[in-house]
Amino acid sequence: MLVVLGFAMIAMFMYLIMSKRLTPVAALILVPVVFGLVAGAGLGLSDMIMEALLKLAPNAGLLFFAIIFFGLMIDVGLFGPLIRFILRFAGNDPMKIVVGTALLTSVVSLDGDGSTTFIIVTSAFLPIYLRLGMSPVVLTVVAATANGVLNTVPWGGSTVRAAAALNVSPIDIFVPMIPAIAAGLVVVIVLAYFLGRGERKRLGPVDLDVDRAEEKVAVSVGTGGDGGGATSRAGGAGEGGAGGISGHLDRPNARPKLFWVNLVLTLAMMTMLVADVVEPVVTLMVSAAIGLVVNFRRAAQQTDQIKAHAASIVSVVGLVFAASVLTGVLSGTGMVEAMARWLVGIIPNSFGPHLPLIAGVLSLPLTFFMSNDAYFFGVLPVLTETATHFGVTADEMARAAITGQPLHTSSPLVAAFLLLVGLANVELGDHQRKAIWRASLTGLMMLLVGGLVGAYSF
C-alpha cells in the first residue's frame, strides 16, 4: 500500500508542476499533506514535517546569505574588470568572441541566477554577433551550456534541490565535484573554440571597433514571465526595458575603491567554504554581513541592497522549506523505505553499486523533459534510498545527479532559457540542433570526471 501511495504521490506532484497547475512550493506542501493523511499519519504529520524542517534550516540559511553575498559583489562591481578584460580579449576575432561568451557566462553565472546571466551576456555580445554577421545560435548554445555547468554551485538550482531532497549539505555536494565542474567548463570552452573557428571560417576577415560596440550595446528585455526577479537583479540591464553591458559595468552601487577589499573577502570566503573549518552557513553569514557593512555604511543602503535580491531569496529559501514537507512525509510514513525495498527487489544486485552512474545518466534526459523539481524531489529520493541498500551514500547520489544540468539549461521548460532565446531571437529548434549533443557531451564528461576523482563510485 505504501509503495502505491508513494509512487502515486510522486506522480501527482510531477504532474501538477509539469502541467503548471501549481507552483513547486504549493505542490511540495499540499500533495504530501494529502497523501500523508491518506496513509494514516493524522496529526503525526506535524512532527514529521518539523523534524525535516529543522534538518533543512542550515541549508536555507546558507542559500539566503550566499545570494546576498554574490548579488552584493556583482552590484558593487567586483567582476567588472574581468568582464572588461573578456570583452577586450574578444576583439574582432569570431573565435575569441565565442570563447569570450563562454568566459563571461561562467563568471556571471556565479550569481546563481540564469535570467540575470543571460540578460548580461546577450547585452554584452549579441550586438557584436549581429554586427559581424555571426549566428546568434552560437551565442545561445554556449551561454546555455556554460550556465548549466555553473548551476551546480552550492546556491545553484540543482544543488539546492538535491540538498533539500536528500537532506545533505550543498557544500558537501559541491566541493568533491569541483574537478568535474572545472572539466565541464573546459569542455564548454573547447566547444566554444571550435564553434568560433567555424564562424571565423564562414565569415572570413572581419573588423570591429570594440569601444564603439560597447557604447552601442543595448538589448530590449522584458520580464518574459520571469516574475520580475531577473529585471531587479540585473541592475542596469533591466531598467526601463533596455540595458547593455555599460549598465552592468557602470553600476550605480559600484565601489571601485573597495575592489581589493571585496576581492580578498570573496577569496577568503571561498577558501573557508572549501576548507570546511567552520559551518558553511556561518561562513556565508559573516561574509555577507562584512560585505554589507564595508560597502554600504548606512543602514538604509544595506536594507535596499537586501531588498534588491529579495525575489531570488524568497523563491530559493521558500523552495527549501517547502521541500521539508515532501521529505518529511516520505520518510515519516515509511513510503520511501517501502518504495526502495520494492526497487531493490527488482534491480539486479550487479546494478546496485552503479546507481550513481545510473542517476547521472538519467539526469540528462529527465531534467530536459521534466523540471528540476520533478527530478530532484520525485525521482532522486527513491533512487537514493535504493542505493543506500548497496552501500551508496546520499552525497554520492546527489553529486552524480547534478551532472545533467548542462542539458537541462536548454530545456524549453526552463524560463531563463526561454528568456535567452527570446532576447537573441533564436528558434528553439535551431538552438537545440546545435546544443543537445554538445550539452550532453559536457554533462557526460562531468559525470566521468566526478567518478574518476572519487566524488561517487561507478
Sequence and secondary structure as in RCSB ss.txt:
>XXXX:A:sequence
MLVVLGFAMIAMFMYLIMSKRLTPVAALILVPVVFGLVAGAGLGLSDMIMEALLKLAPNAGLLFFAIIFFGLMID
VGLFGPLIRFILRFAGNDPMKIVVGTALLTSVVSLDGDGSTTFIIVTSAFLPIYLRLGMSPVVLTVVAATANGVL
NTVPWGGSTVRAAAALNVSPIDIFVPMIPAIAAGLVVVIVLAYFLGRGERKRLGPVDLDVDRAEEKVAVSVGTGG
DGGGATSRAGGAGEGGAGGISGHLDRPNARPKLFWVNLVLTLAMMTMLVADVVEPVVTLMVSAAIGLVVNFRRAA
QQTDQIKAHAASIVSVVGLVFAASVLTGVLSGTGMVEAMARWLVGIIPNSFGPHLPLIAGVLSLPLTFFMSNDAY
FFGVLPVLTETATHFGVTADEMARAAITGQPLHTSSPLVAAFLLLVGLANVELGDHQRKAIWRASLTGLMMLLVG
GLVGAYSF
>XXXX:A:secstr
 HHHHHHHHHHHHHHHHHTTSS HHHHHHHHHHHHHHHTT TTHHHHHHHHHHHHHHHHHHHHHHHHHHHHHHHH
TTTTHHHHHHHHHHHTT HHHHHHHHHHHHHHHGGGS HHHHHHHHHHHHHHHHHHHT  HHHHHHHHHHHHHHH
TTSTTSHHHHHHHHHHT  HHHHHGGGHHHHHHHHHHHHHHHHHHHHHHHHHH S    HHHHHHH  EE   TT
STTHHHHHTGGGTGGGEE HHHHHS TT  GGGHHHHHHHHHHHHHHHHHT S HHHHHHHHHHHHHHHH  SHH
HHHHHHHHTHHHHHHHHHHHHHHHHHHHHHHHTTHHHHHHHHHHHHS GGGGGGHHHHHHHHHHHHHHHS HHII
IIIIHHHHHHHHHTTT  HHHHHHHHGGGHHHHTT TT HHHHHHHHHHT  HHHHHHHHHHHHHHHHHHHHHHH
HHTTSS  
